[in-house]
Amino acid sequence: MTIYLNGQFMPIEDAKISVLDRGFIFGDGVYEVIPVYTRKAFRLAEHLRRLRHSLDGIRLVNPHGDSEWAGIINELIARNPGEDQYLYLHITRGVAKRDHAFPNPPVAPTIFMMSSPLSAPPAELLQSGVCAVTAQDNRWLRCDIKAIALLPNVLLRQMAVDAGCAETILIRAESKSEGAFMTEGAASNIFVVKDDKLLAPPKDNLMLPGITYDVILEIAAAHGIQYEVRRIAAAEIFAADELLLTSSTKEVLAITQLDGKPVGTGKPGAMFARLHQLYQDFKRDVMRAS
């Protein structure tokens, strides 16, 4: 595997980062995950826009413009095998003495990027769907920042793994007077389907603005699928006809079991089948045009 680290391409075995890097010491940094199909980055402009949002959120200057990022990304794709890949991009505030305050004067950020093989969800998962569990969303209040400090997500995702499931759906209540509502998955966005309508939680500070989430809503608008973006009560996920999971690496999956009970019929539904096919068509058209 060839990786990119601070301006150089090198074998991953040769990569070294200081133990004083603020990403290692404080989790002080952000990341991005970019899918690659037929050796072309998918929705690159949107991923770079989200990266800028995350960098702005932690007050770290973007080290490159979009054209520079595109050049580095395309070079890394070319140096690694596989038509389909996914890129992990990781930026920290850099190396400095251990102090909670930002380094003054600022130091050079650490920039790391690697490529991994990207495989489509296997046919059996598309046919059967996946199971999920629910848990209290105990993360911080800036979930819109794609921060590398992911320990809460790790622990929540492990709950699903321990239960033999694919994902943990997160439920939060902002106050005692406000009812509980769904935010997202530990590593994905979640959609609810009820009475042939697609329900999506709003893009606010309590969820990561998913690129695939945006694509699904674009597809729904383009194909006359009824949808509504609003806060979704926790009770609605348990009464859903269908639940859908979306992410850059999993694309679109049906959740057919929640907390040990079937969702709807317990099988992937008509909305999933339609959106999955439309997503594949959308992806094909985008890659042909790029």
Number of C-alpha atoms within 10 A of each C-alpha: 13 20 22 21 18 14 10 11 19 14 10 13 9 9 15 8 14 12 11 14 20 24 23 17 15 16 16 20 26 24 21 18 20 21 24 26 16 13 18 20 22 20 18 18 13 14 18 17 12 21 22 20 17 24 23 13 15 15 12 19 12 15 15 11 10 14 10 11 14 16 11 17 21 15 13 20 25 14 14 17 15 16 14 19 24 22 21 16 18 20 24 24 26 22 21 18 10 13 10 10 6 16 16 7 6 13 12 14 20 21 19 20 21 22 26 17 14 18 11 10 13 9 9 9 13 18 14 16 22 23 23 25 23 21 18 16 22 13 16 9 11 15 17 18 24 23 21 18 16 14 11 14 18 12 13 25 23 17 20 21 15 9 15 13 20 21 26 29 27 24 20 20 17 9 8 7 7 9 12 18 21 28 29 26 28 26 19 24 24 27 24 25 24 17 9 14 16 21 23 23 22 15 17 13 14 20 23 22 20 20 20 21 23 13 16 23 20 14 16 18 12 9 11 8 16 14 17 14 13 11 15 20 17 19 12 15 24 19 14 16 23 30 29 24 27 23 19 19 18 15 18 27 25 28 31 24 23 21 17 12 13 16 23 19 11 19 18 24 21 13 19 21 16 12 20 19 12 16 19 13 12 16 16 13 11 13 16 10 7 9
